[in-house]
Amino acid sequence: MNDEQAARIARLLEEIRDGQRLQLERQAQALQRQDELLAQQRERLAGLSKRSEQADQVLAKSAKIVAGARILALVALPFVVLLVVFLAWALLAHNASTKAVQATAPAAKAATSAAANPLTTSAASVGGVPRVAILVFGTRDAASATAPSAAPGLVRARLTELGYIEGKSILVQEAYADGDQQRLSQLARDLVATKPDVIVAIAAAATLAARQATSTIPIVMAHAGNPVGAGLAESLGHPGGNVTGTTSMVPDLGVKQVELLRELIPRLGTLGVLANPTNPGAGASIANVNEAAQRLNVRVVIGEVTRAQDFDKAFAIIRDARPDALLVMIEPLIGLHRQQVLDFAATNRLPASYDVGREFVRNGGLISYGPVLATHYAIAADYVDKILKGAKPGDLPIHQPTQFALVVNLNTAKALGITIPQPLLLRADEVIQ
C-alpha cells in the first residue's frame, strides 16, 4: 500500500469518526431532552399527588359533614313532622273560616238591605241560578187593580208551569214601594245593583223607575200604559231597547168608557174624570174621552192626582162640577187609594166606571170595563223564560190586550137607584149581586 492509499484510508476513517461523533452528540441531546421531559412529568406527578392529597382531605371533610347531617336529620325529623302537621291543620282551619265568612257575608248583606228596603228573596243566591226581580209600586198586602198582591204569585205560578223550580233553577225577589214614588226610584236602583237577570215591573210607574235605573238589564213590564209614548219602546212590534212585556193601553178604550156610561146614564151631561196625568197612558186616554164626550155633547171635568196629598183637591174639583157620573182611570197611585175613591163615589152618590177596576167593582164600585190584567202576568213570565233562554227584549213585541171584561155590581146599582139596562147585563162577564 503506497502513501496515497494510506492517506485515502485515513480520510475515510476521519469521516467515519466525525459521523460517529455527530451521531453521539445527537444521541446525547436526545437523552438530555428525555431527561427534561422526565423531569417535567415528575413535576406533574408531584402536582397531581398533591392535588390528590387535597381531594382526599376534602372528601374526608365531606364525609364528616354528611355524617353530622345524618345525625342532625335523625334528631330533627320528629320536629319537622310536627311542624308539617301543624301547618296543615292551620291551613285547613283558615280555609274553613274563609268559606264560612263567604257564606255568611251575602246573608248579612241581605239582612242589612232588608232592614233598609222592603226587598225579599225566595232563596239564597246560588251561582249559575238565574234571578228575577219583581218591582211593585204598591204594598205587599193591599191588592189593587193595577198591582194586586197576587201578581208576583201569578208570575211564579207560570214560571213553575214552564218547568222552573224556585230556589233550585230560579230565584225570585220582590220589592214594594208602598206607594212612594221616591222610594220606588230608590228600590229600582237597589235592585239593579244586585244585577238580576231580568226585572219584572208591574205597571207603568215601576217600569219607568226600572228603565231610569238601567238600560242594559232586561225589563219585562206588565200592563204598562203607552210604552211608546213614554219612551220605553221604539214601537209595539219592535221595542228595540231593554224593555218589553205587555201594555194595557187600547186606542179607543176611552171612547168605549164614555159610551158605556151614556148607555148606563142616558141623561149624562157632565162627566167627572179622576186621572194621574203623569201616567204614560193618561194623555191618550183623556184625549179619547174628550173626543167621545164632544161627540155626545158631554162636558168633561178632570180631577188630577200625582201624589197622595192631591186626592182631596181632586175630589173637590169633581164634586163642585156636580157631574152625573164618574170615570176613574186606574193606575198604581189611584189603585193604591182604592177605598178612598170608592168612599168618595158612594158619599156623593156618583155612578162610577173604572177602566181596569174589577177589584173596585167587587169592593163596591158600580161598573168596570177594560183589559183582564191577570192574564198579563202569565205573559210576563213567558217573556222572562224567553229572555233567560237567550232572546233579546228589544226583539220581543209588546203584547196588547186581547181579553176584556165587563163587571157590574147590582148591589151598588140598587143603592144608587139605577136600573142596569138588560142589553148591558147580557154582555157582562161578571155580575155581582
C-alpha positions in Angstrom: 0.0 0.0 0.0 1.5 3.3 -1.1 1.2 6.6 0.6 -1.7 7.8 -1.5 -3.8 4.8 -0.5 -2.9 5.3 3.1 -3.9 8.9 3.0 -7.2 8.0 1.5 -7.9 5.4 4.2 -7.0 7.9 6.8 -9.5 10.4 5.4 -12.2 7.7 5.4 -11.6 6.8 9.0 -11.7 10.5 9.9 -15.0 10.9 8.2 -16.3 7.8 10.0 -15.2 9.2 13.3 -16.7 12.5 12.6 -20.0 10.8 11.6 -20.0 8.7 14.8 -19.1 11.8 16.9 -22.1 13.7 15.4 -24.4 10.8 16.0 -23.2 10.5 19.6 -23.8 14.2 20.1 -27.3 13.9 18.7 -28.0 10.9 20.9 -26.7 12.9 23.9 -29.1 15.8 23.0 -32.0 13.3 22.7 -31.1 11.8 26.1 -31.0 15.3 27.5 -34.5 16.1 26.1 -35.8 12.9 27.6 -34.3 13.8 30.9 -36.1 17.2 30.7 -39.4 15.5 29.8 -39.0 13.1 32.6 -38.3 15.9 35.0 -41.5 17.7 33.8 -43.5 14.5 34.2 -42.1 14.1 37.7 -43.2 17.7 38.5 -46.7 17.0 37.1 -46.9 13.8 39.0 -45.9 15.6 42.1 -48.6 18.2 41.5 -51.2 15.5 40.9 -50.1 13.8 44.0 -50.6 17.0 46.0 -54.0 17.6 44.4 -54.9 14.0 45.2 -54.0 14.6 48.8 -56.1 17.7 48.9 -59.0 15.9 47.3 -58.7 13.2 49.9 -58.7 15.8 52.6 -61.9 17.4 51.1 -63.6 14.0 50.8 -62.7 13.3 54.4 -64.2 16.6 55.5 -67.3 16.0 53.3 -67.8 12.6 54.8 -67.6 14.1 58.3 -70.2 16.8 57.3 -72.6 14.1 55.8 -72.3 12.0 58.9 -73.1 15.1 61.0 -76.1 16.0 58.8 -77.4 12.4 59.1 -77.2 12.6 62.8 -78.9 16.1 62.8 -81.7 14.8 60.4 -82.4 11.9 62.7 -82.7 14.2 65.7 -84.8 16.9 63.8 -87.1 14.6 61.9 -89.8 14.4 64.7 -89.8 18.1 65.0 -90.2 18.5 61.2 -93.1 16.1 61.2 -94.8 18.0 64.0 -94.3 21.3 62.1 -95.8 19.9 58.9 -98.8 18.6 60.8 -99.3 22.0 62.5 -99.1 23.9 59.2 -101.6 21.6 57.5 -104.0 22.0 60.4 -103.7 25.8 60.3 -104.3 25.8 56.5 -107.5 23.7 56.8 -108.7 26.0 59.6 -108.1 29.1 57.5 -110.0 27.7 54.5 -112.9 26.7 56.7 -113.0 30.2 58.2 -112.8 31.8 54.8 -115.7 29.7 53.4 -117.8 30.5 56.5 -117.2 34.2 56.0 -118.0 34.0 52.3 -121.2 32.1 53.1 -122.2 34.5 55.8 -121.4 37.8 54.1 -124.2 37.7 51.5 -126.8 36.7 54.1 -125.6 39.6 56.4 -125.7 42.0 53.5 -129.1 40.8 52.5 -130.3 41.2 56.1 -128.9 44.8 56.2 -130.5 45.6 52.9 -133.8 44.1 54.0 -133.8 46.4 57.1 -133.4 49.5 54.8 -135.5 48.3 51.9 -138.5 46.0 51.5 -136.6 43.5 49.4 -137.3 39.9 50.0 -135.6 36.9 48.4 -137.2 33.5 47.9 -133.8 31.7 48.4 -130.2 32.4 48.9 -128.2 33.4 45.8 -126.6 30.4 44.1 -124.0 30.7 41.4 -125.4 30.0 37.9 -129.1 30.2 39.0 -131.0 33.0 37.2 -132.5 35.7 39.4 -135.7 37.6 38.6 -136.6 40.8 40.5 -140.3 41.9 40.7 -140.8 45.7 41.3 -144.2 46.9 42.5 -145.3 50.5 43.2 -147.9 49.4 45.8 -147.7 47.4 49.0 -147.3 43.7 49.7 -150.6 43.2 51.4 -153.0 45.6 49.8 -154.3 44.4 46.4 -155.2 47.0 43.8 -156.4 46.9 40.3 -153.1 47.6 38.7 -150.8 45.7 41.1 -152.7 43.0 43.0 -150.8 41.3 45.8 -151.2 38.1 43.8 -149.2 39.5 40.9 -145.9 38.1 42.0 -147.6 34.8 42.8 -149.1 34.6 39.3 -145.7 35.3 37.8 -144.2 32.5 39.9 -147.0 30.1 39.1 -146.4 30.5 35.4 -142.7 30.1 35.8 -143.4 26.8 37.6 -145.6 25.7 34.7 -142.7 26.4 32.4 -140.5 24.0 34.4 -138.6 26.3 36.8 -138.1 25.2 40.4 -137.9 28.1 42.7 -134.8 28.0 44.8 -133.1 25.5 42.5 -133.4 26.6 38.9 -134.6 30.1 39.5 -134.7 32.8 42.3 -137.4 35.4 42.6 -137.0 38.7 44.5 -139.8 41.2 45.3 -139.6 44.9 46.1 -142.6 47.1 47.2 -142.5 50.9 47.2 -145.7 51.2 49.4 -147.0 53.9 47.0 -144.0 56.2 47.4 -142.5 57.4 44.1 -139.1 58.4 45.6 -138.9 55.0 47.4 -139.8 53.3 44.1 -136.9 55.0 42.3 -134.5 54.0 45.1 -135.8 50.4 45.1 -135.2 50.3 41.3 -131.6 51.4 41.8 -131.1 48.9 44.7 -132.5 46.1 42.5 -130.2 47.0 39.6 -127.2 47.0 42.0 -127.9 43.3 42.7 -127.6 42.6 39.0 -130.6 40.3 38.4 -131.0 38.6 35.1 -134.5 40.1 34.5 -136.6 42.7 36.2 -140.4 42.3 36.1 -142.0 45.8 36.6 -145.7 45.9 37.4 -147.5 48.8 35.6 -146.0 52.0 34.1 -144.6 53.7 37.2 -142.4 50.7 38.2 -141.4 50.2 34.5 -140.3 53.9 34.2 -138.3 53.6 37.5 -136.6 50.5 36.4 -135.7 51.9 33.0 -134.3 55.0 34.6 -132.1 52.8 36.7 -130.7 50.6 33.9 -130.5 50.5 30.1 -128.9 47.1 30.0 -130.7 44.6 32.3 -133.8 43.2 30.5 -137.1 44.7 31.9 -140.4 42.9 31.4 -143.3 45.3 32.1 -146.8 44.1 33.0 -149.8 46.1 31.6 -147.9 49.5 31.3 -149.8 52.3 29.6 -148.5 53.8 26.4 -144.9 52.4 26.4 -144.1 54.0 23.1 -145.3 57.5 24.2 -143.3 57.1 27.4 -140.1 56.5 25.5 -139.8 52.9 26.8 -140.0 51.4 23.3 -139.5 52.4 19.7 -142.7 50.6 18.7 -145.0 47.9 20.0 -143.9 45.5 17.3 -140.1 46.1 17.8 -139.3 47.7 21.2 -135.6 47.9 20.3 -134.3 48.6 23.8 -134.1 46.6 27.0 -137.9 46.8 27.7 -140.7 44.6 26.5 -143.7 42.9 28.0 -147.4 43.9 27.9 -149.4 47.1 27.7 -153.0 47.7 29.0 -153.5 50.6 26.6 -156.2 50.2 23.9 -156.6 53.1 21.4 -160.3 53.5 21.7 -160.9 52.4 25.3 -161.6 55.9 26.5 -164.3 56.2 23.8 -165.9 53.0 24.9 -165.9 54.1 28.5 -167.9 57.2 27.7 -170.3 55.3 25.5 -170.8 52.8 28.3 -171.7 55.5 30.8 -174.0 57.1 28.4 -175.8 53.8 27.9 -176.0 53.4 31.7 -176.9 57.1 32.4 -178.9 58.4 29.3 -179.1 61.9 30.9 -175.3 62.1 31.1 -174.4 65.8 30.7 -171.3 66.2 32.8 -168.6 63.6 33.4 -166.1 63.8 36.1 -162.7 62.1 35.4 -160.1 61.1 38.1 -156.7 60.6 36.5 -153.0 60.8 37.1 -151.6 63.0 34.3 -148.0 61.7 35.0 -149.0 58.2 34.0 -147.8 57.5 30.4 -151.2 56.3 29.3 -153.2 59.1 30.7 -152.7 61.6 27.9 -154.0 59.4 25.2 -156.9 58.1 27.3 -158.0 61.6 28.2 -157.9 62.6 24.6 -160.1 59.6 23.7 -162.6 60.6 26.5 -162.7 64.2 25.3 -163.3 63.0 21.7 -166.2 60.8 22.6 -167.6 63.4 25.1 -167.6 66.1 22.4 -169.4 63.9 20.0 -172.0 63.0 22.6 -172.2 66.6 23.9 -170.9 65.8 27.4 -168.8 68.2 29.4 -165.7 66.7 31.0 -164.2 67.9 34.3 -160.9 66.4 35.3 -159.5 66.0 38.8 -155.8 65.3 38.7 -153.7 63.4 41.3 -150.0 62.9 41.1 -149.4 62.1 44.8 -151.4 61.0 47.8 -152.0 64.6 49.0 -153.8 65.5 45.8 -156.9 63.4 46.3 -158.9 65.8 48.5 -158.3 68.7 46.0 -159.2 66.4 43.0 -162.4 65.3 44.7 -163.4 68.9 45.5 -163.0 69.9 41.8 -165.1 67.0 40.7 -167.7 67.5 43.4 -168.1 71.2 42.6 -168.8 70.4 39.0 -171.8 68.3 40.1 -171.2 65.6 37.5 -173.8 62.9 36.5 -171.2 60.2 36.5 -167.5 59.5 37.3 -164.8 57.8 35.2 -161.8 56.6 37.2 -158.7 56.0 35.1 -156.9 53.5 37.3 -153.2 53.3 37.6 -150.9 52.4 40.5 -151.4 55.6 42.6 -155.2 55.6 42.3 -155.3 51.8 42.7 -153.4 52.1 46.0 -156.1 54.6 47.3 -159.0 52.4 46.1 -161.0 52.7 49.3 -160.7 56.4 49.3 -162.0 56.6 45.8 -164.9 54.2 46.5 -165.9 56.2 49.5 -165.9 59.4 47.5 -168.2 57.9 44.8 -170.6 56.4 47.4 -170.8 59.5 49.6 -171.6 61.7 46.5 -173.9 59.0 45.0 -171.9 59.0 41.8 -172.3 56.2 39.3 -168.7 55.4 38.6 -167.0 53.3 36.0 -163.4 52.0 36.4 -161.4 51.3 33.3 -159.5 48.3 34.7 -161.3 48.0 38.0 -162.6 44.5 38.5 -161.3 44.7 42.1 -163.0 48.1 42.6 -166.4 46.7 41.5 -166.0 43.7 43.7 -165.5 46.1 46.6 -168.5 48.4 45.9 -167.8 50.1 42.6 -170.7 50.2 40.1 -169.2 49.1 36.8 -165.9 48.2 35.1 -164.8 47.6 31.6 -161.3 47.0 30.5 -158.5 44.5 29.9 -158.2 41.5 32.2 -154.9 42.3 33.9 -154.4 38.9 35.5 -153.6 37.4 32.1 -150.7 39.8 31.7 -148.7 38.2 34.5 -148.5 34.8 32.7 -147.4 36.6 29.5 -144.7 38.4 31.5 -143.5 35.1 32.8 -143.4 33.7 29.3 -141.2 36.7 28.3 -138.9 36.1 31.3 -138.5 32.5 30.1 -137.6 33.6 26.6 -135.1 36.1 27.8 -133.4 33.6 30.1 -133.1 31.3 27.1 -131.3 34.0 25.0 -134.0 36.2 23.4 -133.4 39.9 23.4 -136.1 42.1 24.9 -135.8 44.5 22.0 -136.8 41.8 19.6 -139.9 40.6 21.5 -143.1 42.5 20.5 -145.1 44.2 23.2 -148.3 42.3 23.9 -151.5 44.2 23.6 -154.7 43.3 25.5 -156.8 40.5 23.9 -159.1 39.7 26.8 -161.6 42.3 28.2 -164.1 42.0 31.0 -167.4 43.9 31.8 -168.2 43.6 35.5 -171.4 45.0 37.1 -172.3 45.3 40.8 -176.1 45.1 41.1 -176.0 45.8 44.8 -174.3 49.2 44.2 -176.7 49.9 41.3 -179.6 49.3 43.7 -178.1 51.6 46.4 -177.8 54.4 43.8 -181.3 53.8 42.4 -180.0 52.8 39.0 -181.5 50.1 36.8 -178.9 48.4 34.7 -180.1 48.1 31.0 -180.8 44.5 30.1 -178.5 44.5 27.0 -175.7 45.7 29.2 -176.3 42.9 31.7 -176.3 40.3 29.0 -172.9 41.5 27.8 -171.5 41.4 31.4 -168.8 38.8 32.1 -169.4 39.0 35.8 -172.4 40.3 37.7 -172.1 40.8 41.5 -175.4 40.6 43.4 
